[in-house]
């Protein structure tokens, strides 16, 4: 999980300035590839319960992508100044935040480092990080994580 935070920092450092349409296109490509692979698995293993659940998760992902696309449109129409302000601050602060996360021993410590950094920046940066950290696993992701832990 800590590695996910490090990768998120790298993405913010390197890709935050991309146009929203690029993110939308990226999501669409990933969703298409995942759907194709799930369909292949469903054809290969038609009675496998895990494959059936993966198909349902793909449907949930597609629905979430549609909602996200709507929110991206709202941001595109309304938030150009906000994105520009955040971009400059993120590019300046992300290398230090990423290093703090890398030095953290646990995921919880890494989250605390992000919270500390978010309080020392602008209110907009703090709001942005609070939004990122408020993310919670869906029930499906929680079950999948438990199942993968049990398989070990």
N, C-alpha and C positions, 0 to 999 in steps of 0.2 A: 504494500500500500504506500509506503514511503517513496518507492520508485515511481509510483503514479504521480505523486506531488512533484517530484524532480522533473519528470517528463512534462507535466503541466507548466512548470516554470520555464522550461526550455521552449515550449510552444508559445508561451506568452512573450518571451524575449524575441523569438525569431519570426513569429507569424501573426502577432496581434494587429499589425498594420495592414494585413491583407483585407481586401474588400469583402464585405459580407456575402456577396454572391459567390466568392471563392469557397467560403465555408459551406454554403448551401450546396454547391456543386460537389464538394468533397463528401458531405453527408450522403448525397444522392448516390455517388459512386460506391461508397462503402455499403450502403443499404442494398444496392443492386447486387453487389458481389456476395454479400451475406445471404441474400434471398436465393441466389443461384446455387450456392453451396448447400443450403438447407434443403432445397428441392432435390438436389442430387442425393443427399443423405436419405431423404424421405423415400426416394425411388429405390435406393439400395437396401434400406432397412425399414420397410413399410410398417412393421409391427413393433418397432422399438419405441418404448415410452419416452426415453430421453430425447430422441429425435423429434417426436411429436411435441414435446414441451419446448424444444428449441424452435420449432415452427411457430408456436404460440408467442414465444418471446420476440421473434422476428416481427410478428404482427404488431405487438406492443411497441417495438422500436419504430416501426413505420408510422404509427399513430403519433408517437411522441415527436418524430421528425416533422410531421405536418404542423403540430402545435408550435414547435420551435421555429419553423419557417414563418409562421404568422408573427411571432414575436420579433424575429429578425427584420421583417418588413416594417414593423412599428419603430424599431430602433433606427433603421435606415432612414425613415421619414423624419424622425424626431431627434435623433441623438448624435448627429455628426460632431457637434462641439464636445460633447461628453467623451466620445471615443478619441478625439484628438488630444484632449487633456489627459486622459488615462494613458494613451500610448506613450507620451513623453515620460510620464512618471514611472510607468512599468519598465520601459527600456532602461531607465536610470537605476531603478531599485531591484529589478529581478535577479541580476547576477549575485548580489549580496544575499537575497532571500534564498536563492537556490543553494548557495554555499551553507547557509544556516541549516537548511533542511538536510543536506548531505551529512553534516556533522551530527545531526540528531540521532540518538540511539533508537528511538521508537517513532512510530507514526504519530502517537499522541504528542510527543515532544515537537515533532515537525509542525503539527497543527498549531501548537502554542507559539512557535517561532513566527509562523505566518500571522497569527493574531497580534503578536507584539509588533511586528513590522507594519501591519495595517493600521495600528493605532498611532504610529509615529509618522504616517503619511497624511495626505489630504483626506478629507471626509469622503470624497468620491472614491478614492482608492480603498478606504476602509469599507465602504458600502459594497464595492466590487468584490473584495475578498470575503466579506460576510456572505454574499450570495454564493460564492464558490464553496465556502465551508458549510453552508446550510444544506448542501446536497446530502441526501441520504440514499442508502441503497433501497431499491424497490424490493418488495417481497420476493420477486423472482431472483434478483441478484443475491439476496441473502440466502435463499435456498441453494442456489448454485454454488455459492462460496462454502456453505456447510457441506454440501455433497463433495466438493473437491477436497475439503479438509478430511472428510471421512475416507476418501479413496487413498489417502497417503499412508 
